[in-house]
Amino acid sequence: MADKHKTPTCILGISAYYHDSAAALIKDGVIIAAAQEERFTRKKHDARFPKHSVAYCLKEAGITIGNVTHVTFYDKPFLKLERLLLTYLSYAPFGLLSFLKSMPVWLKEKIFLKDTLMEALDWDGEIIFTEHHESHAASAFFPSPFSDAAFLTMDGVGEWTTTSFGIGDGNRIRLLSEIHFPHSLGLLYSAFTYYCGFRVNSGEYKLMGLAPYGESKYADIIREKLVDIKDDGSFWLDMSYFNYCVGLTMTSGKFHRLFGRGPRKPETELSQFDMDMARSIQDVTEEIMLKTARHVREVTGKTRLCLAGGVALNCVGNGKIAREGIFERIWIQPAAGDAGGALGAALFVWYQYLDNPRNVDGQHDMQRGSYLGPGYSGEEIEAFLKERAAPYERLDGDDIHARVADLIASEKVIGYVQGRMEFGPRALGARSIIGDARSTVLQEEMNVRIKFRESFRPFAPSMLADKSRDFVDLPYESPYMLMVGPVQEKQIDPASRRTGLKGIAQLKVRRSTVPAITHVDYSARVQTVDPVRNSFYYKTIDAFYRKTGCPVIINTSFNIRGEPIVCTLEDAYRCFMCTNMDYLVLGNFVLDKEKQPNRDQYKKEQISQDLD
């Protein structure tokens, strides 16, 4: 680490211009701050230059851009441009419309990205460009608790690479093998996301949640026609079924003829066919993930695995890798997608470029619970509430946790804001909506009346880490809500297995002692909560456990459909007022919806926005 008398080494990492722009800042090897641009602009998956994220990171570190010693970007734009040009040439004259649409953007800002970044940052120093999957690998290994491990990165595409694996050892990562575009597991999954009527790059988790409602009727056709899967997990796609290389859609007419239907129109009713397609591609994806993981274990000889890239957000596949026992332990980057590339690029510069030593204890990661975004003091919260003349109750010490536990036990739905905002797509108890996992009505009520989203979507549980194995079968903790495991048989109602119901009708069945978080396939996407990473949230769940004997609550992200997770106090208050949430907890302050002024006006504003 740098000597305290020397100028601190401050590294600013940037990801931008493709999907989920973000910034991250490291000061003398410590992750100080990281945030996605969408949280500030309120534009979901905002891909523009992350000026608000950069400003936040600098402010959190207490520095200006003049104090930054290194700036790094998460991929190499000229390699990406090479891939685009060669792809268009290989398909010419097809893809002309796509070419004409994409080239002006490249010529305007991406091809001169260095100049663009220097101007946006007011920076005249060196900018270090890491490769896309190098950034993913760095984000997977360097923050992990492991001194050495294998890493596996899988996503749509970086410059050329779509899948890579290698070894991390001390302060070095070393790539061993990779698969190149257009053969991509991420894009294969996105093609089915598009085909089932969801938005690419944001609807993949909907497809994963839909899969348990279906049967794997089309998996063999996918393996026979679309993707050739080898024993080592490598794969080859028949590109005649896809249109993403140079087209404006993901799937081709040949794909549609194979399955006897065109893509589902967004917002139309989901059919059993859509559910079966979702299950089929999920099963194929898990097969590739498992075979690849076994191959990585065999080639590297490592007993621990680190994961990153968009496919690492497939929690079902992650959970299966864990339960198969291929590796002794797995660590997954909480911001596994492109946003995490900003952090990975900064870590790569600190360790591999600057050759700083890396010290780990084998147990605790460097991610600090992934609570790396903005937070608010009690004084700031109280000033905000007084400015809006919002009635509130202030509770200190254990009283706040006892009060929230009482509200949860009364089946109240609570917006919950405490500490610093999460970095990554998962709400982890800092910007969450919470409720009683024992409830038989909250799953549908929270989806439809509060989140304004599809009723089939499952909710995740937050549970006390030391009680988690009583409820879910996972071999180790899942602090970042990135693994799905089966609910323990002792928690399941045997009668629920004999209903014979299919599709969405399965939602009406009470499947377990915690029905609100038990998916229709008797699984749950788990967040294990311990007192080290998040003591405030842990105390709340512990108070609920001591009151009810249940160490599990519902945890879903604090937002409504189509919006990013809330960031500011204003974001949280507005979302609370415009939905059917019952209470809002801002740190130690409790707000009752029925006592809030102007609540009807907020609902009118929401209706007006919906009509627009």
N, C-alpha and C positions, 0 to 999 in steps of 0.2 A: 504494500500500500504506500501511497505517497507520504513523504515526511510532512508533519504538521506545519513546519516552517516554510514549506514550498508552496507555490501556487497550486491550488487544487486542480486536478484533472477533471474537467466537466465535459461529458460527451453527450451530444444531442442526436438522437436517432429519429429518422423520419420515414414514414411509409405514406404514400400518396399516389393519386392519379389513376388508381385502378379500382380498388374496393376497400372501404373501411380505412380511411386515412387516420393516422395517429402520430403522436410524438411521445418520446420517452427520454428521460434524462438520468444519467449516472454521474455521481460525484465521488471520485476516489473509490470506485468499485461498488458503491452502494446505490441501489435503485431508489432514487428520490421520488420520481413521479412518472406517471404514464397515463395517457387518456386518449380516447377516440374522439375525432372531430365531431361526429354525429351528436355527441352529448351536449355540445355547446351550440351548434347550429340548429338542432332539432330536425335535421334532415337525415333520415335513416340511411346508414351505410355511406355517408357523405365521403366522396372520393377526392374532393378538392384539397388544395394545399392546407395543411392543418394549422392555420395561423392561430386559432384560439387555443388549440392544444399546446402549441409551442409557447404561447404567452403564459398559459397556466403553469407549464413545467418550469419555466424560468422564474416565475413568481414563487412557486413552491420551494424552489432551491435558494431563493433569495439572491438571485444574480440577474444580470442582463446578458444579452447576446455577446457583449464584449468580454465577458468572463468565460465564455465557452471556448474550450481548447480544441475540440474536434466535432465536426458535423459529419454524419454518415447517413446514407440512403440505402434502403433495403433491397434494391435490385439494380441491375445494370441495363439501362434503357437501350443502349445500342445493340446488345444481344437480343433484347426483346424485339426491337425493330427488325433485326436480321431474320428472326423467326417469322414475323408477320410477312415480310417481303418475299421470303423464300416459299412460304406457304401459298401466298397469292399467286406467285409465278407457277408453282407446280399445279395449281388448279385452273390457271387461265384458259379461256376467257371467263370461266365461271367465277363468281364472287366479285364482279365489278362494282355492284352497288355497295357491298360491304367495304370494299377497298376505298371507294370514293367517300364513304361516310367516316372512315377511321383516319385516313391520311391527313386531312386538314388539322385534326386534333394533334397528331404527331408533329406535323410541321410547325404548328403554332407554339406548343409548349414542351412536348416530351423529348423531341430530338435535341433541343437546347436546354435540357433539364438542369444542367449545372448552372447556367446563367439564370434560369428561372428561380432555382433555389437560392442562389446568392442574392438576387434582388429581393425575393420574398422575405429572407431572413436579415437583410442588411448585413451580409457576411462577406468578408473578402479573403477568408482563409481557405484551406484545402477542404474539399469534400471527398469523402471516401465512399466508394460504391461497392457494396458487397453483393454477391449473387443471391437471388431470391431464396433458394433452398439452403444456402449457406446461412442466411438470416434465420430461417426456420430452425435449422439444426442448432444454431447458437442459442436461440430462444428456448429450445428444448433442453439442451444439456447444461449450459452454464448456470442457470438459476436452480438447477436440480440439487438435491442433497448428496449426489453421488460423486465420488472422486473419479470413477471411471464407469462407463456405461456404453451400450449401443444406442444409437439414435435412429429413428425412422420418421421421415417426413413424406406426407402424401397430400396433394391438393389438386386444384384444377391444372394450372400451369404457371411457372415462373417465367424465365426467359425461354428455355427449352425443356427444362426438367419438370416432370410431374410427380415422380417418386424417387426418393433417394434414401440410402442408409449408410451408416458408417460408425465410427468409434469416437467417443469423447474420452480424453484422458488428461487429467489435470487442467491446464489452461489451453488445450488444443482440441480441435475437432478435425477429423480426417474422413473424407468421403471415400467410400469403397465401391459403390455401384449406384446407377440411376437408370430410370426409364424416361424416355423423351416423348414430347408432343408429336403426334396427336393422341398417343395412347395414354389415357389418363383415367384413373379411377374417379377422381373428383368430377371430371366432366361427364363421365358415364352416369354417375349418380345425378348430376345436374340435368342431364338429358331427360331422365325419368321424372325429375322434379318439374321440368317444363311440360312434359307430356301429360302429367297428372294435373296440370292447371295451376301450379304454384310458380312464384317468381324465382328465377335463377339467382343464386348468390344470397338469397335470404329465406327461401322456402324449403331448403333441404331438411331442416329440422322438423317441418310439418310432415314431409314425406316419411321421415323416420317415426314420427308419432302416429301416423296413419297405418303403418305396416302391420301392427298387431291385430288390426281389424280384418285383415285379409288372409288368404291362403297362398302358398308359394306355387301357384299353378303355372307360372310362366318362367320359372327359374331355369328349367332345362332348355327352353327355347332361347333364352338370353345366352346361356353357355354355348349352345350349338351354333347360333347365328351371329350374335353380336360381339362376344368376347371369348377369346381362347385363353384359358387359365392354365398355366403350367404349375407343376408341383412345387416350385420354389416361390410361387406367388406372383411371378412376372406374368404379363398379359399382353394380348394384342387385340385391338379393336378393328372390326370390319367397318371402315369409314364410309362405305356406301350407305350405311343406315343412319349416318349422322350428317349434320349440316353446319356444325360449329366452326369448322376450319375457315370457311370463307363466306358462309351464309349469314342471314340475319335471324335464324332460328336454330334450335338445338338438334332437331330430328328431321329426317328426310321423308319423302313420300314412300320410299321403300320400307322404312321403319313403320309407318302408319299402315301400310298394306299388310305387313307381317302380323300386326296385332289387330287388324280389322277395324281400325278407328283412327280418326285424327286426334290431335291433342284436345284435352278437355278445356273448355273455355273457362277462364278464371271466374270465380264466384258462382258458378253453376253447381247444381247438386252433385255431391260425390256419389259414385255408383260402387257396387261391389267390385266391378272390374278395376276401378282406380285403386281400391284397397288391395286387391290381389296383385296388381302391378307393383304397388309400394312394397308389399311383403316380398315379392320375388326379387326385386333389385336389392332390397336390404339383405336378403339371404346370400345373394351373390357377392355383395360388398363384404359381408362378414367372412365369407370363404376366402376372398383375396387377402383380407387383413390378417386372418389367422395363418394362412400359408406363408405370407410374407414374414410375419413375426417369427414363425418357426425357422424359416431360412436365415433370418438375421441372427437368431440365437445360435444356429449351427455354424455360420460363417465367422461370426465375431467371437464366439465363446463367452460373451459377456452374460452375466446373470441379471443385469438390470437394464431396463429399456426406458428411453425418453422419447416422447411423441410430440409432434407439432405439425402444422399444415391443416387446412380446412377439414380434411377427412378425420383428423384427430378429434373433431367435435362430434363424431358419430359415437355417442356414448354407449350404444348397445354393442358395437364392435369392440370398443375399449374394454367393456365389462367382460366380454367373452375371452379376450386375450388374457385378462387378469385371472379369470376362473379356470382357464385351461392350464395354468401353472407353467407356461412356457418360460417366463422369467420370474425370479424371486420377488421383484418389485418393479412397478411402473410409475413414472412421473410424467404428467401431461401438462404442457404449457397452458395456463388458464386462458390466455389470449392466443389460441392456437392458429387463428386465421391471419390475414394480412396485417391487421393491427399489431399483432405480436412481432411482426417483422421489424418494426421500429425499435423495439426493445432488443431483439436478437442482434440487429446491426450494431447497436451501441455496445452490447456485451462483447461482440466479436472484436470490436476495436480495442476495448479495454484489455481483454485477455490475449487474443491471438495477434493483433496488430502491434500493441504496445508491450506485450509479453509480461504482463503483471501476474503475480502468483495467485492461485485460487485455493482457498481453504474452505473445506466443508466438513461437517460432522457426521454425515451419513443418515441423518434423521430430519433435519430442518432445512427447508429450501430457502432461497434468497428472495422469494416473491412477496414476502410480508403479507400473506393472505390475499394478495392481489388487490389490496386496498390502497391504490396508488393515485386515485383521483382527488378532486377537491373535497374538503370537509368544512364544517362550520362549528364555531364555538357556541357555548350556551348564550353568551352575550349577543352574538350575531343572530341567533334564532329568536331570542326574546325581542330584539329590536325589530326584526322582520314582522313578527306577529303584532306588535304594538302599532307598527306603521299601518297595518291593514285592519286594525281594530278587531282582530280575530280572538275570540274568547279561548282561553286555554287553562289547563291545570298543570302546575309544575310539581314534579315529584322527584326526590333525590334518593340516593342510596338504593336499598333493595325495594323501596316502595314503588319505583317505576316498573320494575320487573314483575312484582306481584300484581300491579294494576293491569299490565298488558296480559299476564297469564289469565286473569279473571275475564278479560274481554275475549280472549281466544276461546276459553272454555264456554263462553256464552254464544259461540258461533258468530261473533262479530268479525268483520273483515277489516283489516288494519293496514294502512300504508305506513311503512316503517323505514325511517331515515335515521341513520346514526353513523358517525365516523366518516371516513373517507370513502368516496365512490369506488366501486369495483372497476378494474381494468380487465376487459374481456366481455364476452356476450352473456355471462351468467350473473344473475343477481345472487349475492352471497350473504345477505343479511344487512347490507349497508343501504341499498336502494331496493327494498323488497315489499311485496304485498304478502301478508301472512294470515293464516287462519287455522282452524282446528282440523287436523288430519282425520279425526274420528267421524267427522260429519258425513252424512249420506247425501247432502244437498249442495254442499259448497263447490264441488267440482264443476257442476253445470252452471251454478249461479255465478261463480267467479268468472268463468269463461264468457258467458253471454251478457250478464248484466254489469260486469265491472271491466273486464278486459276487452269486451266487444269483439270477440274472436270466435273461431269455429268451436263447437261444443265437443268435438272429438279430442281436443288437445289435452294431454295429460299434465298434471301438476307434479312438481318435484317435492320431496320431503327434505327438510332440515332436521337432523336428529343429533342427539348427544353422541359424540364419537364413541364413548365407552359403553353405550347401549345399542349401537347400530347393528351388531351382529345378531341381536335378538329379533331384528325385523327384516334385514336384507342379507342375502348370501353374497358377500364380497370378501376376498382374502385380506384386504387391508383398507385403510381409510380412503375416503374420496372427498377431500376438503374443497375441491373446486367444482363439484357437481359435474364431473366428466365421465362417470361410469354408471351404467345401468346394471342392476343385479336382480335376481328373482326374490320376491318376498318369501320369507321363511314359512314353511308349511304350517307351523304351529299358529301363525297369524291368519291363515286362510280359512274362510267358511267353506267346508266341503260341499254344501248344497249348491254353491255358486258354480261349481264345475259341471253340474248336471242339467243346466238350463237348456242347452242346445241352441241358444240364441246366436245369431250371426250379425256381423256388421255393427252399425251404430247402436242397435238394440242392446248390445252388451253393456252399454253405459248404465243401464237401469238396474244392474245386478250389484248387490253389496258383496264384494269379493273378499274382504278381509276386515280385521279390527281397525285398520286405518284406510277406509275405502276411498277417501278423497285423493290419496296419492298412489293408490294401487292401480296400475294400468290394466287394460283388459286381458293382457297376457300374464298377469300376476307379477309384473316387474315394477321397479321404481328407479328413477334417476336420482341418485343420492348425493346430498351434501352432508358430510360428517362435520360437526362443529365442536371445536375444542377450545379451552380457555386461553390458549396461547395466541392463536390467530385472531380471535374475535371474542374477547371476554364479555363485552356488553351483550351480544347476541346469545352467547352461551348462557349467561345468567337469566335471560328471558326464557329460553327453552327449559332451563333447569327449574325455574319457578313454576312453569306449566307442568313439568314432570312431577314436582313435589305436590302440586295441587291435585293432579288427575291420575298419576301413575303412568302417563303416556309421555315418552321422551321424544315425540315426533310432532312436527307442525308442518303445515303447508308453506312452501316458499315459492313464489313466482315473481317475476320481474315487475318493478314498479313502473308501469307504462300501460298504455292502451294500444290496441292493434294499429300497426302502421307508424308508431312513434318509437324513438329510442327510449331507453331507460332514463328516468328523470335524473337530472344533475343538480340543479339549484333548488333552493327552498321555494322559489316561485314555481318552478316546474312541478314540484311535489304538491304544493298547495292547490295549484290549478287542476292537476290530475285528480286529486282527492275531491275537489268541489264539483268536477264535471262528471263524476262516476258515482256509483252506488256504494262506495266504501263507507263504512260506519265511523271509523276513527282514523286519525292521523297522529303518528308519534314522531316528533322531531327531536331527537336526543332525549332530553328529560321532560319534554313538553307534550301533553296529550290534548288533542282537539277532538271534540264531539261534533259530528256533522250537524246534528239537530240544533246546535247552539250557534252555528256560524251565520253571520250576516251575508246577504246577497247570494245565497246558494241557488236561488231560482235564476238569478241573472247569469251565473256561471253555466247553468244547464242550458239556458237559451243560447249562450255563445257557442257551446259545444254543438247544439243542434244546427246552428247557422253554419258552422265549419263543416259539419257532415254534409249539409245540402250543397255547399260549394264544391 
